[in-house]
Amino acid sequence: MDMLCAYIQNNTLKQLENSCSRIQLIGCSQGALLLRSLLWNSCLDSVVHKLDKLITFGGPNNGIYGLPSCKQLNLDSRLIMIGCNLLHQSIELTGPSVLDIFIYGLWDVLSFSSYWNSPENSFEKLTFLSNINNEHSNQRKHKYLYEKLKGLVLISFEKEDIVLPSISTSFGYWNSFGDKLIPFNETKLYINDWIV
């Protein structure tokens, strides 16, 4: 993130600082998290007064918890397909806790593990997601960046089958027991006023 931030500050932002145009940030899927991370990491501070809207398409804004079926992933390798099926079978037999162990065991290898969000999870493990969602009391100062935006547009796909639960694209998520999906206005993010 530091290298990306430095690149943006040394190249793109210098051009934008002198422009009279408003800045629209648009991200799709993981790109939505990347843009939110740039906001959180203060990479855009020099142009924050020009930010207009953050628009996300299918971004896992409140994390993911669940795996798409192996057929939906369209896996090329037969070996990977076998591994995917075995993982799904073990989850069916033992419950979702085996999935948490698998994800946390491969924390540094899997890109999506940084926004894996088990409903029973403590915030300590999810540093990336909990940071950009301002879930740590000492980091709420970054909320002002969201307040500078003229609009936050969260677009979900009608037949979302990769971001699970799909309600995460609009900051909704599982309740703390993992047995019921709740809309954004019932999540800790909203109730504690951590983001917008």
C-alpha positions in Angstrom: 0.0 0.0 0.0 2.9 2.4 0.8 4.3 2.0 -2.7 0.9 2.5 -4.4 0.3 5.5 -2.2 3.7 7.0 -3.1 3.1 6.4 -6.8 -0.3 8.1 -6.7 1.1 11.1 -4.7 4.1 11.5 -7.0 2.2 11.1 -10.3 -1.5 11.4 -10.3 -2.2 13.8 -7.4 0.2 16.4 -8.7 -1.9 16.7 -11.9 -5.1 16.7 -10.0 -4.1 19.4 -7.5 -3.9 22.0 -10.3 -7.1 20.8 -12.0 -10.4 22.5 -11.3 -12.3 19.2 -11.8 -14.0 17.3 -9.0 -12.6 13.8 -8.4 -14.9 10.7 -8.8 -13.5 7.5 -7.2 -14.8 4.4 -8.9 -13.9 0.9 -7.8 -15.2 -2.6 -8.6 -15.0 -5.6 -6.2 -11.6 -5.5 -4.5 -11.0 -2.2 -6.2 -13.6 -0.7 -4.0 -11.6 -1.7 -0.9 -8.5 -0.4 -2.5 -10.0 3.0 -2.9 -11.4 3.0 0.6 -7.9 2.1 1.8 -6.4 5.0 -0.1 -8.8 7.3 1.8 -8.0 5.6 5.1 -4.2 5.8 4.6 -4.4 9.5 3.9 -3.0 9.0 0.4 -5.5 11.5 -1.0 -5.2 14.2 1.6 -3.8 16.8 -0.8 -6.9 16.6 -3.0 -9.5 15.8 -0.3 -11.2 19.2 -1.0 -11.8 18.0 -4.6 -13.3 14.6 -3.8 -16.8 14.3 -5.1 -18.1 10.8 -5.0 -16.9 7.3 -4.1 -18.8 4.8 -6.3 -18.4 1.1 -5.7 -19.6 -1.8 -7.8 -19.9 -5.1 -5.9 -17.3 -4.2 -3.3 -17.1 -6.5 -0.3 -17.3 -3.4 2.0 -18.2 -5.2 5.1 -16.1 -8.3 4.3 -17.0 -11.8 3.1 -17.9 -14.9 5.0 -18.6 -17.9 2.8 -17.1 -19.4 -0.3 -18.8 -19.5 -3.8 -19.4 -23.0 -5.1 -16.5 -24.5 -7.0 -18.6 -24.5 -10.3 -19.1 -20.7 -10.0 -15.4 -20.1 -9.7 -14.8 -21.7 -13.1 -11.5 -23.2 -12.0 -9.1 -24.4 -14.7 -6.9 -26.8 -12.7 -8.4 -30.2 -11.9 -6.2 -30.3 -8.7 -7.5 -26.9 -7.5 -11.1 -28.0 -8.3 -10.5 -31.2 -6.2 -9.1 -29.0 -3.3 -12.1 -26.7 -3.6 -14.6 -29.5 -3.4 -12.8 -31.1 -0.4 -12.9 -27.8 1.4 -16.6 -27.4 0.8 -17.2 -31.0 2.0 -15.2 -30.5 5.2 -17.2 -27.3 5.9 -20.5 -29.3 5.5 -19.2 -31.9 7.9 -17.6 -29.8 10.6 -19.3 -26.4 10.2 -17.9 -23.0 9.3 -15.2 -23.0 12.0 -12.9 -25.2 9.8 -13.2 -22.4 7.2 -12.0 -19.8 9.7 -9.0 -22.1 10.5 -8.2 -22.5 6.8 -8.5 -18.8 6.0 -6.5 -17.7 9.0 -3.9 -20.4 8.3 -3.3 -18.9 4.9 -3.6 -15.3 6.0 -0.5 -14.0 4.1 -1.2 -16.0 0.9 -4.9 -15.4 0.1 -5.8 -11.9 -1.1 -9.4 -12.2 0.2 -8.2 -13.2 3.7 -7.6 -9.6 4.6 -11.3 -9.0 4.4 -12.6 -12.3 5.6 -15.0 -11.4 8.4 -16.3 -14.3 10.5 -19.3 -13.1 12.5 -17.7 -14.3 15.7 -14.3 -12.7 14.8 -12.4 -10.4 16.9 -11.2 -7.2 15.2 -7.5 -7.9 16.0 -7.0 -10.4 13.1 -8.8 -8.3 10.5 -6.5 -5.3 10.5 -7.1 -4.3 6.8 -10.9 -4.4 6.9 -11.3 -3.2 10.5 -9.0 -0.3 9.7 -10.8 1.0 6.6 -14.1 0.5 8.4 -12.8 2.6 11.3 -13.6 -0.1 13.9 -10.7 0.8 16.2 -11.5 3.7 18.6 -8.1 5.3 18.1 -8.6 5.5 14.3 -12.0 7.2 14.0 -10.2 10.3 12.8 -10.4 9.0 9.3 -14.2 9.3 9.3 -13.8 12.9 8.2 -12.6 11.7 4.8 -16.0 10.1 4.2 -17.7 13.2 5.4 -15.8 15.2 2.8 -17.4 13.2 0.0 -20.4 14.7 -1.7 -21.8 11.1 -2.2 -21.2 7.5 -1.5 -22.8 5.2 -4.1 -22.8 1.5 -3.3 -24.0 -0.6 -6.3 -24.8 -4.3 -5.8 -25.1 -6.9 -8.5 -28.6 -8.4 -8.8 -27.2 -12.0 -9.0 -24.2 -11.6 -6.7 -22.6 -15.0 -6.1 -19.0 -14.2 -5.3 -19.3 -11.7 -2.5 -20.9 -13.6 0.3 -23.0 -12.4 1.9 -24.0 -10.1 -1.0 -25.5 -7.6 1.5 -21.9 -6.7 2.3 -21.7 -4.6 -0.8 -24.0 -2.1 0.9 -22.3 -2.5 4.3 -24.9 -5.0 5.6 -23.7 -8.2 7.2 -24.4 -11.2 9.5 -25.5 -10.5 13.0 -22.9 -11.4 15.7 -24.3 -15.0 15.9 -24.0 -15.5 12.1 -27.6 -16.7 11.8 -29.3 -13.6 10.3 -28.4 -11.0 7.7 -28.8 -7.5 8.9 -29.0 -4.2 6.9 -26.4 -1.5 7.3 -28.5 0.5 9.7 -28.4 -2.4 12.2 -24.6 -3.0 12.0 -22.0 -1.8 14.5 -20.6 0.5 11.7 -23.9 2.4 11.6 -24.9 2.3 15.2 -21.5 3.5 16.4 -21.3 6.0 13.6 -17.9 4.7 12.4 -18.1 5.6 8.7 -21.0 7.7 7.4 
